[in-house]
Amino acid sequence: MLFAGCADSDDTDDIPPEELFGSYWGTMEVFGQPHDMCLVIGQNSVAIHSDKMGRSYPLIKYTDKKDGTWLVSCYNARENKRKPSTHMTVTVNASANPMTCKVWINFMSNLGLIKFPDCQKGADYDGRFAH
């Protein structure tokens, strides 16, 4: 896991990436059909859970955007983390109460095949979905 951003900041409003960890509940639209889902941000992975699809990303980079949001970049094992493009990104609004996030999956989101409205941080994921 890689952490990006400035840890030496004098800004007392900065939060550590660990504050982003947790379960974010919402829906995803696949080919126009809504499906309940939960995105789990953990120390060593980011995972999407739903009855429609699931995916886990073991390589993560956190970037503090210094505007109240964090960019969580998710990579597959074969992807080059030095390139700006990632397989999936999550933008977390850490200034919202509770926190919210927006998921973007490259290629699928670009083509409009899958859409993720904002998800809200809530109770821990309980294994309710098939994936």
C-alpha positions as CSV (number, residue, x, y, z in Angstrom):
1,M,0.0,0.0,0.0
2,L,1.3,3.4,-0.9
3,F,0.5,6.7,0.8
4,A,0.8,9.9,-1.2
5,G,0.4,13.4,0.1
6,C,2.2,15.6,2.6
7,A,2.4,14.3,6.2
8,D,4.4,17.3,7.4
9,S,1.6,19.8,6.8
10,D,0.8,22.5,9.4
11,D,-2.9,22.2,8.5
12,T,-4.7,20.8,11.6
13,D,-7.7,19.8,9.4
14,D,-5.7,17.1,7.7
15,I,-6.9,13.6,8.4
16,P,-4.8,10.4,8.1
17,P,-5.8,8.0,5.3
18,E,-7.0,5.5,8.0
19,E,-10.0,7.8,8.7
20,L,-11.2,6.9,5.2
21,F,-11.3,3.1,6.0
22,G,-14.8,1.7,6.3
23,S,-17.9,0.7,4.4
24,Y,-19.7,3.1,1.9
25,W,-23.2,2.1,1.0
26,G,-25.1,3.0,-2.1
27,T,-26.1,1.8,-5.6
28,M,-24.5,1.2,-8.9
29,E,-26.3,1.2,-12.2
30,V,-25.2,-1.5,-14.6
31,F,-26.7,-1.0,-18.1
32,G,-29.3,1.3,-16.5
33,Q,-30.4,-1.2,-13.8
34,P,-29.8,-0.1,-10.1
35,H,-28.1,-2.6,-7.8
36,D,-27.4,-2.1,-4.1
37,M,-23.7,-2.2,-3.3
38,C,-21.1,-1.6,-0.6
39,L,-17.6,-0.3,-1.2
40,V,-15.1,-1.3,1.5
41,I,-11.9,0.7,1.9
42,G,-9.5,-1.2,4.1
43,Q,-5.8,-0.9,5.0
44,N,-4.7,-3.2,2.2
45,S,-7.5,-3.3,-0.3
46,V,-10.6,-1.6,-1.8
47,A,-13.5,-4.0,-2.6
48,I,-16.9,-3.6,-4.3
49,H,-19.6,-5.9,-3.1
50,S,-23.0,-6.4,-4.7
51,D,-25.2,-9.2,-6.1
52,K,-24.4,-8.1,-9.6
53,M,-20.6,-8.0,-9.4
54,G,-17.7,-7.8,-7.0
55,R,-14.0,-6.9,-7.3
56,S,-11.1,-6.4,-4.9
57,Y,-8.1,-4.3,-5.6
58,P,-5.0,-5.1,-3.5
59,L,-2.8,-2.2,-4.5
60,I,-3.8,1.2,-3.4
61,K,-2.4,4.7,-3.5
62,Y,-4.0,7.5,-1.3
63,T,-3.6,11.1,-2.4
64,D,-4.8,14.0,-0.2
65,K,-6.1,16.6,-2.6
66,K,-5.9,19.3,0.2
67,D,-9.5,20.4,-0.5
68,G,-11.3,18.1,1.8
69,T,-11.2,15.2,-0.6
70,W,-8.9,12.2,-1.0
71,L,-8.2,10.3,-4.2
72,V,-7.9,6.5,-3.7
73,S,-6.3,4.9,-6.8
74,C,-6.8,1.2,-7.2
75,Y,-4.6,-1.1,-9.3
76,N,-4.5,-4.7,-10.4
77,A,-1.3,-6.6,-9.7
78,R,-0.3,-6.3,-13.4
79,E,-0.7,-2.5,-13.7
80,N,2.1,0.0,-13.5
81,K,1.5,2.3,-10.5
82,R,3.8,4.9,-11.9
83,K,1.4,5.8,-14.7
84,P,-1.4,8.2,-13.8
85,S,-4.1,5.9,-15.1
86,T,-5.6,3.3,-12.7
87,H,-8.2,0.6,-13.1
88,M,-10.5,2.2,-10.5
89,T,-10.5,5.5,-8.6
90,V,-12.5,6.5,-5.6
91,T,-12.9,10.1,-4.6
92,V,-13.7,10.4,-0.8
93,N,-15.3,13.6,0.5
94,A,-13.8,13.6,3.9
95,S,-15.4,17.0,4.8
96,A,-18.9,15.5,4.5
97,N,-20.6,14.2,7.6
98,P,-20.8,11.3,7.2
99,M,-18.1,10.9,4.6
100,T,-19.2,10.1,1.0
101,C,-17.4,8.6,-1.9
102,K,-17.7,8.5,-5.7
103,V,-16.4,5.4,-7.6
104,W,-15.1,5.5,-11.2
105,I,-14.1,2.3,-13.1
106,N,-12.0,3.2,-16.2
107,F,-13.4,1.8,-19.5
108,M,-16.8,0.8,-18.0
109,S,-17.6,4.2,-16.5
110,N,-16.1,6.0,-19.6
111,L,-18.6,4.2,-21.8
112,G,-21.5,4.7,-19.5
113,L,-21.9,1.0,-18.9
114,I,-21.8,1.4,-15.2
115,K,-22.5,4.4,-13.0
116,F,-22.0,5.0,-9.3
117,P,-24.0,7.7,-7.5
118,D,-22.4,9.0,-4.3
119,C,-22.1,6.3,-1.5
120,Q,-22.3,7.2,2.2
121,K,-20.1,5.8,4.9
122,G,-22.0,3.7,7.3
123,A,-22.2,0.4,9.2
124,D,-19.5,-2.2,8.5
125,Y,-20.1,-4.5,5.6
126,D,-21.9,-7.6,6.7
127,G,-21.5,-10.0,3.8
128,R,-25.0,-9.7,2.5
129,F,-24.1,-9.6,-1.2
130,A,-23.2,-12.6,-3.5
131,H,-20.0,-11.0,-4.6
